[in-house]
Amino acid sequence: MLLFSLDSDATFAQALAGGLAVPLAPHEDRGFEDGEHKLRPLVDPRGRDAYVIHSLHGGPVDSPHDKLCHLLMFMATLREHGAARVTAVVP
């Protein structure tokens, strides 16, 4: 099982990972000047179950719509990298 957190404040994700005794999986999330983003897992998810924790609460920088697009793009990337199942955890 792989557990990813897309939130910059990963307090909930770290607590969940600690309770499950599973480390948070690393990923790359790079923003470019033109507004584009590069999202990719830094571990191979092929054949594994992946869980993505991401809040959709809007803030001063990102709207809930931006955060939803971010989540869906990362989930699609995990499927393209061969994850068996991808589940969103949206607290």
C-alpha positions in Angstrom: 0.0 0.0 0.0 1.2 3.5 -0.9 0.0 6.5 1.0 0.5 10.0 -0.6 -0.3 13.4 0.7 -0.8 16.4 -1.6 -1.4 18.9 1.1 1.4 21.3 2.1 0.2 20.9 5.7 0.3 17.1 6.0 -0.7 16.9 9.7 -3.7 14.7 9.1 -1.8 12.5 6.6 1.2 12.1 9.0 -1.2 11.1 11.8 -2.9 8.6 9.6 0.3 7.2 8.3 1.6 6.8 11.9 -1.6 5.0 12.9 -1.3 2.6 10.0 2.4 2.2 10.4 2.9 3.1 6.8 5.3 5.9 5.6 4.1 8.6 3.4 5.3 7.9 -0.2 7.3 10.7 -1.8 6.2 12.5 -4.9 7.2 15.4 -7.0 4.9 18.4 -7.3 6.6 21.2 -9.3 4.8 24.4 -10.4 6.0 26.4 -13.3 5.8 30.2 -14.0 3.1 29.7 -16.6 0.8 27.9 -14.2 1.6 24.4 -15.3 2.3 21.6 -12.8 4.4 18.5 -12.9 3.1 15.7 -10.7 4.7 12.3 -10.4 5.3 9.6 -7.8 8.9 9.0 -6.8 8.2 5.4 -6.0 6.9 2.7 -8.5 3.2 2.2 -7.8 2.9 -0.7 -10.4 0.5 -3.3 -9.1 0.0 -1.6 -5.7 -2.9 0.1 -4.0 -2.4 3.9 -3.8 -4.3 6.2 -1.4 -4.1 10.0 -2.0 -4.9 12.3 0.9 -5.9 15.8 -0.2 -8.2 18.4 1.3 -10.4 20.4 -1.1 -10.7 23.4 1.3 -9.9 26.6 -0.6 -7.4 29.0 0.6 -5.9 32.3 -0.4 -3.9 30.7 -3.2 -5.8 27.7 -4.5 -9.6 27.4 -5.0 -11.4 24.2 -4.3 -11.6 23.7 -8.1 -7.8 24.0 -8.4 -7.3 21.5 -5.6 -9.8 19.1 -7.2 -8.0 19.3 -10.6 -4.6 18.8 -8.8 -6.0 15.6 -7.1 -7.5 14.2 -10.3 -4.3 14.8 -12.2 -2.2 13.0 -9.6 -4.7 10.1 -9.5 -4.5 9.8 -13.3 -0.7 9.8 -13.1 -0.8 7.0 -10.6 -3.0 4.9 -12.9 -0.7 5.7 -15.9 2.2 4.4 -13.8 0.3 1.1 -13.3 -1.2 1.4 -9.8 -3.7 -1.4 -9.3 -6.3 0.8 -7.4 -6.2 4.5 -6.6 -8.4 5.8 -3.8 -8.9 9.5 -2.8 -9.2 10.3 0.9 -10.7 13.8 1.0 -11.1 14.9 4.6 
